[in-house]
Amino acid sequence: MKLPEFSVSRPVTISMLIGIIVVLGLFSLYHLGLEMLPDISYPVVSVLTRYPAASPEDVEESITRPIEQMVASVSRVKSLNSISQEGLSIVMIEFTWGTNLDFAAQDVRDAISMYSAFLPDDATDPTVLKFDVSMMPMMVMTFSGMDDLYQLREILEDRVSGRLERLDGVASAVFFGGERREILVELDPVRLEALKLSTTNIIQALRFNNLNLPAGRMDYRRKEFLVRTAGEFESLADIGEVVVGATSTYEPVFLKDIADIRWSSVESRGVYETNGEKAVWMMVIKESGANTVTVTNRVKKALEDIRKIIPPEIKYQIMFEMADFIERIATKTWSIGLMGGLLAIIMIYLFLRNWRPTLAISLAIPLSVIAAFIAMYAANFTLNLTTMGGLALGVGMLVDNAIVVIENIYRHMEEGEHRLKAASLGASEVGMAITASTLTTIAVFFPLLFAGGITGKLSEGYALTVTFSLLASLFVALTLVPMIASKIFRPTGESKAIKHSRRFDVVRKGYQNSMRWSLKHPVVTLGVVFLLILGSVGLVFIVGAEFIPSVDSDMARGLLTLPTGSSLNETVELARYIADKMAELEDVEFTGINVGMGEGSEYDAAAGQGLTGSNEAEIIVRLKDKSERTMTNEEIGDYMRGLLPPLKGVELTIMDIGRAMMGNTSSGDIELKIYGNELDKLVKIAKTLKTRLIKVKGITDLNIDLKEGKPEYVVRVDRSKAANYGLSVGEIAQAVNTYTQGSIAGHYRAGGKEYDIRVRFPKAARSSLEDLYSLPIITRMGASMPLEQVASINEETGPLQIFREDQSRIVTLSCNITGRSVSATSKDVKAEIERLRAEGGIPANYYIELAGEYENLMVMVHDLSLVTLAALLLIYMIMAAQFESFSHPFVIMFTVPLAIVGVIIAIAIAGYRVNLPSALGFLILSGIVVNNGIVFVDYINQLRRKGVAKLEAIVEAGGVRLRPILITALTTILGMLPMALDKSEGAEIRSPMATAIIGGLISATLFTLFVIPVIYSSLDRFAKGIQKSLVRIFHGEKESEEMTLE
C-alpha cells in the first residue's frame, strides 16, 4: 500500500502522527538555543608564554622560535602565526578544519613540554588555549561613579564577580581597569650601598621568610597530629622584621631599616573610561554551549539584586550585549518568515479561489517548519542567523509539493472520480515526481556539507534547515494533504473551482502563440538569451564581489595610534577628544575608551589582537538601535575619521565589528603580507606600497602592523668582568629589573585575597640615565661597584612587535575599502605590486601575498565553484534516474544558466555585491529552477507517448503546465519577498540571498517557458539527423523511422 493510500484509509492514524510531530517539534523548539552564529570551532590553538621585561627580539629568539620549531611537527598543522612583543610570546597554530581541538591542544602541550626545561628562568610555563567563539564576551559592562578606583574595583570583585560566576552558564566575569593594590618595599639605595646588601639577597630573604610548610606527623597521647610551620606574613610589621643582612659588627639588619614598606597602587599602563569618566570594565564570558540569551537574562536579573548591595553612587552601563542583537534578529526573522508565508497563502487563494485546497496546501508551511525543529534539535543545532534564515528562506518553497498534489487530485475529480479515490490516486501518481523535484532541490545542499573552512560552516545552517523543512513538506504532501482532501473536498463538483477562468485562458493562448513564434525562430530566441547571459556575466565585474557583507551593528570601534613613544596622557587626551565629539551625535548612546596596555591587552593577545603600548587607544561608540538612528555604522566610522586632527604620525583605523561578528578576523578588507628575513627591508617595502596605495580609489585606513621602534636602553653585561667579581648575568639582570620595574618577592594574603610584594627603588633614584649607570652592584664578597663597571648601556630602537608566519618574519599592510568592491580594488592593488616589482623595489627572497577579505573571497569562489559543479552533477543524475534518459536532463539543465541573468540584474538593482549569501542564493536556485523544466518536459513526453505530434505536444504541454509553473514560482517569490526587502538588523546577510533567488527565479521561469521548448525541439531534430546518418552509413537507407528524443 502506497503512503497516500494509507493516509486516506487511516485518517485518525495520520492525524495522531501529525500531532506527535507537532508536540515533538514544539518541545524541540523550546530547547533550541538562541545564538548569533552557529557554534563554529575555529581550528586554532594559541600558546602564550610570558617573559617579563624581555624585549621583542629576546622573546622571539628565546621563546617564539623554539616553540614554533617544536609545534611545526604536530600532525594536521596548516599554518603557524606568532607575535613576539615586550614580555609576551603568542604562537597561534591553525589546524585543518575538522581537527579535534582537544586532541590537537594535547599534542601541542606534549610537543612544547620537551622545551619547557630550557626556557629562560624568568619565563612562565607556556599556556595552551583553544580558540573558541564562546571565549568571546557575551556582554561588556562599565562601572563608574566613584573617585576611589581601588575601592570601586574591590567592591565589584567582592560583591559582583562571585555572584555572577555562580550563575548557571556563566564561565567568568573578568574586570579591567580601576586600581589594584600591592605592598611596595621601596629600598633606600644609600643604605643598601653602605651596608653592602644586594637586591638578590633581599628578595631571597623575603621569599624564605614567607612560607607555610608541612612538617610531617607525630603521635602523642594516642592521637596523630599533623605538624606544619606557619610562617607567612600576617602584617606589614612582619615584613619589616625580616633580617636581610648584618652590619660590620654583626648586628642584624632588618628590612624596615633599609626600606619603606607600605600599601601602594599597582602602576597602571592602561586607562579605561566611559563617557569621559574613569571606569572599571567587566567582561562576562559564558560557558561553551550555554544559551546566550538565557544566560544574559540571568545576569541582568542578578545585577538588579546586586544593585541593592553596592553603593548607590556606582552606576553601570551595558556597552556590548550579544543577546540584545540576537533577539532583535530572531524577532525580525520570524516576522519575515510569517509575512512570507501569508503572502504565499494569499497567492494560492487568488489562483484557486477556494478555501478548501488553500487550507490543505497552507498547512504544509507550519507543519514543515515544526518538523524541521525536531531534526535541528537532534542535530544539536541552535536557532541562529543561518538556521533561522534557512527556515525563512524555505517558506515559499514548502508549498510546491502540496500544490502539485492538489492539482493532480483536482484533475482526477474533473474526470469524475470520487474524492476518496481522487485523493489517493492523485497523490500516488505524482509521488515519484515530487520526490524527484524535492531531491533535486536538496541535492544542491549536499555538497555544501563537504565545503571547507568558514564558508562551509556558515553555509551548513542554511543547507540543513532547508533540507529538513523540504523533506518534511514532502512527507506532508504525501500524507496530510491527500487525507484532508479526502475529507473536506466535496464528493463531486469541486473541480469547477479550479477550471481556468476566461482571463487566464487569454494569458494561456497568448503564451502558446508566442511559443509557436519562438519554435519557428530558434536562432533568434537562443541568440537573444545567449546575449543576455553574456551581458549579465559581464555585469558581475561592474557589481563587484566580496566575501561577507558588512553588518550594520549597533557599535563602532576605532583604533587610534599616535607616534611611538607618545605618553599615556597624550594618547588619553586625543582619544577622549574624539570620544567626546562622538558623544554629541544624536545616534550615539555612550562612548568608552581603552588606552595603553591595560589588563585586557593580554586577554586579547590570545587571539592576536589588543593594544601594544601607551601610544594606542581603542575608541568604542555604542549606537542606538538601527531603527532609531539616521546614520549607518559605516557613516559613523567616516564621521569618526573626520574628527582626527592633521597631526603627523597619528592614525585612526575603523574596525568592522559587524564582519568580526560574522567570523571574519582579518585586520582589513585587504591585507598585503610581506615575507622576508630583515625587518628593515620589510618595513621599507610596506612604506613604499603604502604611499602608492593611498592614491588607489576606495582605499582607506592604511596601516602597517609593525610599528616604529620603541626607544630602549640595552644593558649588555661584560661576562669576563662580571666573572672576575664573581657575578653572573642573572644576578646583574635581577638588580637592573628591581631598579626599574621592581621584582615580585612573594605574596601577602589578607581578607581572603592575595597581593604582590614588590621590591623596587624609589622613583627619585631612577629618574635619569646617570642613575642607571651608577646603580650599585653588590658582589658575593660584599664589594660594591656601579653597573657601568661590568656592563655597557646603549640607547637603541627595537620593534614593538615581531610578527612571524610559518616560521618566517612578516610585515602586514592592511586597508579598508569604501565605495568599491573588494574584487575591483584588489586588481588595482595587484597592479601596484607588479609595478613595484618591475622597478626592483621588492628584493629577491622577499614576496607578497594578498589576504584578508580578499583571501576569504578567493577561498569562497574556489569552494563554491566545486560545490556548484558537484550539485549540478547530482541534479543531473537524479533527473536521469527519474526520466530513465540521458538527454532529457540535459534539456532541463539549461534552466540553470537562464537564472544567472535575473540573479545579477537583481543584485545590481538592489545595490548588493556578489558575496557568500548571494552565491548561496544562486546555488539554492539551481535546485529550484529545474523543477519547472521537469514538469514541462515530463508532460511533453506523456503527450508524445499518446501519439501527439512533437510541436503540438510542446505547445499543449506549455498551456497545461503554465498555471502550476506560475503558481509555484510566484509562491516562492512572494515567500521570499519580505526577506529581500528587509532593512533591519542582520538584513545584510539575509537580503542578498533572497534577492538573488527572486531575480533568478523570475528570469528562469520566463525563459523556461520559451527556451526549454526551443531546445527540446532543436535537440529532437538533431537526434533525428544523427539517426538518419547512422542508418545511411550502416544500412544505406535514405530514410529512417521517426525518432523521438529519448
Sequence and secondary structure as in RCSB ss.txt:
>XXXX:A:sequence
MKLPEFSVSRPVTISMLIGIIVVLGLFSLYHLGLEMLPDISYPVVSVLTRYPAASPEDVEESITRPIEQMVASVS
RVKSLNSISQEGLSIVMIEFTWGTNLDFAAQDVRDAISMYSAFLPDDATDPTVLKFDVSMMPMMVMTFSGMDDLY
QLREILEDRVSGRLERLDGVASAVFFGGERREILVELDPVRLEALKLSTTNIIQALRFNNLNLPAGRMDYRRKEF
LVRTAGEFESLADIGEVVVGATSTYEPVFLKDIADIRWSSVESRGVYETNGEKAVWMMVIKESGANTVTVTNRVK
KALEDIRKIIPPEIKYQIMFEMADFIERIATKTWSIGLMGGLLAIIMIYLFLRNWRPTLAISLAIPLSVIAAFIA
MYAANFTLNLTTMGGLALGVGMLVDNAIVVIENIYRHMEEGEHRLKAASLGASEVGMAITASTLTTIAVFFPLLF
AGGITGKLSEGYALTVTFSLLASLFVALTLVPMIASKIFRPTGESKAIKHSRRFDVVRKGYQNSMRWSLKHPVVT
LGVVFLLILGSVGLVFIVGAEFIPSVDSDMARGLLTLPTGSSLNETVELARYIADKMAELEDVEFTGINVGMGEG
SEYDAAAGQGLTGSNEAEIIVRLKDKSERTMTNEEIGDYMRGLLPPLKGVELTIMDIGRAMMGNTSSGDIELKIY
GNELDKLVKIAKTLKTRLIKVKGITDLNIDLKEGKPEYVVRVDRSKAANYGLSVGEIAQAVNTYTQGSIAGHYRA
GGKEYDIRVRFPKAARSSLEDLYSLPIITRMGASMPLEQVASINEETGPLQIFREDQSRIVTLSCNITGRSVSAT
SKDVKAEIERLRAEGGIPANYYIELAGEYENLMVMVHDLSLVTLAALLLIYMIMAAQFESFSHPFVIMFTVPLAI
VGVIIAIAIAGYRVNLPSALGFLILSGIVVNNGIVFVDYINQLRRKGVAKLEAIVEAGGVRLRPILITALTTILG
MLPMALDKSEGAEIRSPMATAIIGGLISATLFTLFVIPVIYSSLDRFAKGIQKSLVRIFHGEKESEEMTLE
>XXXX:A:secstr
  HHHHHHH HHHHHHHHHHHHHHHHHHHHH  B SS      EEEEEEE TT  HHHHIIIIIHHHHHHHTTST
TEEEEEEEEETTEEEEEEEE TT  HHHHHHHHHHHHHHHHTTS TTS   EEEE  GGGS SEEEEEE  S HH
HHHHHHIIIIIHHHHTSTTEEEEEEEES  EEEEEEE HHHHHHHT  HHHHHHHHHHTS EEEEEEEEETTEEE
EEEEE S  SHHHHHT EEEE TT  EEEHHHHEEEEEEE   SEEEEETTEE EEEEEEE TT  HHHHHHHHH
HHHHHHGGGS TT EEEEEEEHHHHHHHHHHHHHHHHHHHHHHHHHHHHHHH  HHHHHHHHTHHHHHHHHHHHH
HHHTT  B HHHHHHHHHHGGGTTHHHHHHHHHHHHHHHTT  HHHHHHHHHHHTHHHHHHHHHHHHHTTGGGGG
  HHHHHHHHHHHHHHHHHHHHHHHHHHTHHHHHHHHHS SSSGGGGGS  HHHHHHHHHHHHHHHHHHH HHHH
HHHHHHHHHHHHHHHHHH B SS     SEEEEEEE  TT  HHHHHHHHHHHHHHHHTSTTEEEEEEEEES HH
HHHHHTTT S  STTEEEEEEEE  GGG SS HHHHHHHHHHTS   TT EEEEE HHHHHTT   SSSEEEEEE
ES HHHHHHHHHHHHHHHTTSTTEEEEEESS   EEEEEEEE HHHHHHTT  HHHHHHHHHHHHT EEEEEEEE
TTEEEEEEEE  GGGGSSHHHHHT EEE TTS EEEGGGTEEEEEEEE SEEEEETTEEEEEEEEEESSS HHHH
HHHHHHHHHHHHHTT S TT EEEEEEHHHHHHHHHHHHHHHHHHHHHHHHHHHHHHHT SHHHHHHTTHHHHHH
HHHHHHHHHHT  B HHHHHHHHHHHHHHHHHHHHHHHHHHHHHHTT  HHHHHHHHHHHHHHHHHHHHHHHHHH
HHHHHH  STTHHHHHHHHHHHHHHHHHHHHHHHHHHHHHHHHHHHHHHHHHHHHHHHHH  S        
